[in-house]
Amino acid sequence: AGPLSPPVIPRRATSSRITVMSTTPQVSVITVSFNAMAALPDTLASLRTQRGVSYEWVVVDGASTDGSAAWCAAQQPDAFVSEPDRGIYDAMNKAVGLARGEWVYFLNAGDRLADERTLADLVAAARPEDGLVYGDAVYFGEQGERRKRFDWVSARNLVYGDLCHQAVLARRRLFASVGPFDLAYRYNADFDWLLKVVATGAGMRYVPRDVAYFHDAGAHVANAQKSESERDVVRARHCPRWRWLLGHGALRMRLKLRRSLGWT
């Protein structure tokens, strides 16, 4: 059997928005994009291989001029918007507003799901108390591929480290309780949002598997120094400086020991 495609359902459209009515999916897969025609086909191909889970595809395009907006619309996503925005997190907030699934997953232009069972395995692993389900990510770009494991992440130490957003499945209801991504942050609003979720006491569950191939070539890489400076601002919002220094130092020693033992 060939790859599964999202169902073709009659659409209701306006000039820049397309919405589709269907049964409620388990996962809302969100793709935000701007002038990314070269990357989008591989991203969608990885989504269309997914089995064992019901999903919808929500696309928010930032008024692209390279033909990618028309291409996305032609693929009949379950929800589509093409209009100017105030950056990636504004686009992600718009997409969450269009989503209907129990879970939200961000699969942005250039990224790919690890294999055909990725979404199904994450959903199956979740317990009722879990707000976040996450695994590992394979970063790829000009420097080749490298796997980042996140089995060490917990509610207690997330602020001292990081967690690739493309490795995370989040319950959509959390956006109602903690709010949208904060547009005051240009590079780290997703990290800030995850820390807000942790503060609510929502459960976190690690699944030992690759979740995504993450194209490590976004604005946070091109502006690495600004991104890291902003991340310090986010950390200060959630953790006193002295505690972060102690916790981060201890975490670095732990991860270094793991690497020396070949655990990462």
Secondary structure, DSSP 8 states (H G I E B T S, - for coil): ----------EEE-SSEEEE--S--SEEEEEEESS-TTTHHHHHHHHHT--SS-EEEEEEE---SSSHHHHHHHT--SEEEES--SSHHHHHHHHHHH--SSEEEE--TT-EESSTTHHHHHHHH--TTEEEEEEEEEEEETTEEEEE--TT--TTTGGGS---GGGEEEETTHHHHH-S--TT-SS-HHHHHHHHHHHTT-EEEEEEEEEEEEE--SHHHHTHHHHHHHHHHHHHHHS-HHHHHHHHHHHHHHHHHHHHTT--
